[in-house]
């Protein structure tokens, strides 16, 4: 991972506006922080930079939200994922963002909102039998 981080840093140094290089560096930095137990702050900053490079894209926001959730910052993740959902509206990314936001709501103990996002993601698929199966499972989970 360390040699990959060095290689990716070089790519970002050559072209600081390369969204893919910045996103890859952010991902590797987060993996390195996981492996070494070091602070994920640099990785989070790189994810933020990627969002700034592609402000209307849902993918960088989704990646930042996932990283924030991963490092135990669900409130920050929720804000970013809500922005990602707005950007992803009507695209193939919408259910992916809804699922991640549902997980974030679960982590925050907000089960009703998690259920709504989960159902939104499933309904987006258009598979009525899947919607019914998920709904019945959610009904079983209800207190």
N, C-alpha and C positions, 0 to 999 in steps of 0.2 A: 504494500500500500504506500509506503514511504517513497519508493522510487516512482510509482505512478503519480503521486502528488507532485513530485518534482517535475515530471514530464508535463503534467497538466498546467502547472504554474508557468512553465516555459511557453506553452501554447497561449495562455491568457496574456502573458507578457508581450507576445508577438501581435496579438489582436485582442485587445481588451473588450471589444464589442461583440466577440463571438459568443453567442448565447449558449451554444452547445458546450463549448470549452468551459465556460463559467459554471454551467450546471453540472458537468462531469467533475470539475474540481470540488464543487460544494459537496457532491455525493461522496467523493473519496475522502474529503476532510472529515465528514461525519463518520464514515467507516473507521477512519484512523482514530478519531476521538473515542469511539466505542471500544476499539481494540486496546488503546493505551490508557483509557480512563481519564484522558485529558479533557479540557473544556471544549464544548462544541461551538463556542462563540464565533470562531472564524468561519466555520461551516455555515452557520446561520447567516452571517454577514454576506457570504458568497451567494447564498440562496436569495437574499434580499437584493443583491446586485443584479442577479438574473431577472428578478421581477422588474427591476427598474429598466433593464435593457429591453424587456418585452412587456410593457405595462398593460397592454390589452389582452395578453395571452392568459389562458386559464392554466396551462401546464406549469409555468414557473410558480404561480400562486399555490397550486396544488402541491407541488414539491416542497415549497416553504412550509405550508401547513402541515404536511406529513412530517417534516423534520422537527417542527416545533412540538408536535404531538409526541414524537419519538423521544425528545429530550425532556418531556414532562412539563410542557407549557401549553396545556389544553386551552386556556382562555385566549392566549395569543393565537393559537392555531385556529380557533373558532372564527375569529375576526378575519383572518387571511382566507380561510376556506369559504366564508360567506362571499368574499370578493371574488374568489375563484368560481363559485357557483354562478354569480352574476355574469362573469365572462364566458362561462361554459354553456349558458342557457341555450337550449336547442341544438347542441352539438353532441357528438358521441362521448364527450368528456363529462356531460352532465351527470349520468349515473355514477361514474367513478368518483366525482367530487361529493355527490350525495352520500355514497357509502362511507367515505372517509370522514365526512362531517357527522354522520350517524355514530361512528366510532368515537369521535370527539365528544359528542353529546353523552354517550354512555359513560365515558371516562369522567365526565362532570356530574354524573348522576341525574341527567336530564332525559329520562327514559321516553317520555312522550314525544319529545322533539326528535330523539333518535329513531323512534318508531316511524314518525312521519317521513323522515329522510329516507329510511330504509324502504318504505312503501313507495316513495317517489322514484327511487332508483329501480325498483322492481317493475313498477308500472311503466316506466320509460321503455322497458324491454318489449312491452306489448303482449307478453305471454300471460294470458289470463289464468291458466292453471298454476303457473308459478306464483302469481299474485295471491291466489286463493291459498296455496300451501304456506306461503310466508305469513299471510294474515292469520291462518289457524295456529301456526307456531307462536306468533306474537300474542295471540289471545291466551294461549297456555301459559305464557310468561307473565301475563298481567296478574297483579296481586288480587 
